[in-house]
Amino acid sequence: MYVCLCKGVNDRAIRDAVEEGARSWREVRERTGCATQCGKCAGTGKGIMREAISEEMAMAAQDLAYAV
């Protein structure tokens, strides 16, 4: 799904930025260009970023559960 029409950023690009290590909205914006023009997509972009970070943390926690 397209999140930022101005820059052509989709949700996958935001999730990829998180997978590559972005942990703040500033880092995601710098890597994707999302919300750097009109800014109307910032709320949606932040929501997708938070969801992606939560998923990353949940997967990391599962990995730790088996590391004995």
N, C-alpha and C positions, 0 to 999 in steps of 0.2 A: 504494500500500500504506500502511495506517495504521502509523505509527511510535509515536505517543503517543496511547493511548486516553483518558487522563485529559483531555487538552486537544484531542483530535481533530485532531492534526497528522499529515499524510501526507508521504511522501517528496518529493512535488512542492513542498510548501511550503518544505521545507528547501533544495531545489535553487533555488527562486525567491529565497530569502534570499541564497544565494551569488551568484546572477546579479545581484542588486541591490547587491552589494558586501560582504556579510558575509564576513569572513576568519578568524573565531575562533568557538569553540563558544559563548562568552559572547554574541557578536553574534547568532548564530543563535537561541540561547535567548531573547534579548530580543525578537527580531522575530517568533518563532513561538510561544513559550510552551512549546516542547518541553522535557521533563524538569524542569519547574518545580514539579511536584507530587510524585509518588512517586519519580521518577528512574530507574525500571527501564528506560526506553527510551534512556537516555543513550548507552550503548555503540553501539546501532544507529544512533542519530541522528548521532553523531560519525563513524561509518563512512560514512554517506551524505554527510555534509558533506565529508569528506576526498576522497571519490570525485568529488564535484561540483567541488571546487576544482581537483583534478588535471585534470579535463576542461576547465575554464576555462583553465588554464595551457597545456595542450596546444593548444587552439584559438588562444590568443594567440601561441604560438610559431610556429604555422603561418602566421599573418598576418604575422609579422615576417620570415619566410623570403622572402616575396614583395615586401616593401617595400624596393625598391632605388632 
